[in-house]
Amino acid sequence: MSQVISNTTNAATHKHLKLGLFGFGCVGQGLYHVLNETHGIKADIKKICVKNRDKQRILESAIFTYDKNDILQDPEIDVVVELIDDAKAAFEIVKAALQNGKHVVTANKRMIAENLEELYHLQLKHNRSVLYEGSVCGSIPILRNLEEYYDNDLITSIEGIFNGSTNYILTKVFEEKKSYTEALKGAQDLGFAESDPSLDVKAFDPKFKLTIAIAHTFGVFLKPEEIINIGIQKISPVDLKYARDHGLTIKLIARAYKLNGKIFGFVAPQFVPADHMLASVRNEYNAVLVEGAFAEKQVFIGKGAGGYPTGSAVLSDISALSYDYRYEYKKFAQGDGLPFSNDAQVDVIVSFPQGASVSSKEFENFKGGYQGNGYQYMTGSARLEKIKEWNDRDDVSVILAPELNLVSLDKSKKELQYA
């Protein structure tokens, strides 16, 4: 029998929390500013642990420490707020905080995605809470909505734009005719993308977020490596021309579906019709579409990159801890336990330089192709594993078709079943 962390919410009792903060970068500074500008949360930062002793900072030196135990071993600190880049070090901090009787707020999507099932059990063992709203889509309160609003709805899918950095890049490329390199630099200058942008542009970041979202949407704990991710770094000028010629744009879409008793999930760029709601989501904004049997389709839109949006989500978690809020992992507790599968196929458009070898026989259902501008295009439906194989090649660009049919391949029945 699965244990469930009880939610002992008492809106009338708000604790005054003492915070220990790990990391004082973009999000950490954003949190500091929003915490000092709001009047509804009773919380103070007692100590901030950082690594670089020589870096100039906006606060007095007395608040900073270079020893993690000054926070982890301080009995006055109620909540550890973890906002560092190193996923492995972050997990050790979170684990030690729980073992020392402290609640945790974090926005480290990679750390959470890689350790989510263990974090669930650690919360049970130590009777403490880990909240991480800021890890998925910045300012959009999607996790708490999945836990509370949709707890009894039969959700069939969750999808959307989960990465603000790539959405900013694609917006600048389409609307301002900037090159990919120019748009990427602009995202880096604004703090939307890291100096090493590979986690964003190769779609690892939205994959981590989708891993977390699947746990709260369908009650399935996955490892990120189980989910196929295809990024935007190989989108070519001819792909952009194809989109403009056909009244389309390109968005990096993360999605998960429940279909035929299985859960499917993947991240990939997609040609999106200009009149689709996701086409109008611009710059660093994210969007999440949730579809359920009862609530039907609902859309959440908000900023997904930058210090203030994520800082505000972290602040919301701190506020929730002041009245003892905890994730209950309700979908997991309900015990459907559906298996995750990549045994599916989707409609794609594949482009590659003339002379490169992609065969029509590699498609499950080849629809056609043509040549132009030194490139060759092929369209049809292909298995997810084949799409991953194409994506591993430097000379092949894979973008999902605008009208997407997800097809589950039921091996026992040897037939195709369409979503």
Secondary structure, DSSP 8 states (H G I E B T S, - for coil): ----------TT----EEEEEE--SHHHHHHHHHHHH-SS--EEEEEEE-S-SSS--SS-GGGEES-THHHHT-TT--EEEE--S-HHHHHHHHHHHHHTT-EEEE--HHHHHHHHHHHHHHHHHHT--EE-GGGSSTT--HHHHHHHTTTTS-EEEEEEE--HHHHHHHHHHHHS---HHHHHHHHHHTTSS-SSTHHHHTTHHHHHHHHHHHHHHH-----GGGSEE--STT--HHHHHHHHHTTEEEEEEEEEEEETTEEEEEEEEEEEETTSGGGG--TTEEEEEEEETTTEEEEEEEE-SSHHHHHHHHHHHHHHHTTT-----HHHHHT----B---EEEEEEEEEETT----GGGSSEEEEEEEETTEEEEEEEEEHHHHHHHHTSTT-EEEE-SS---EEEETTTTEEEE-
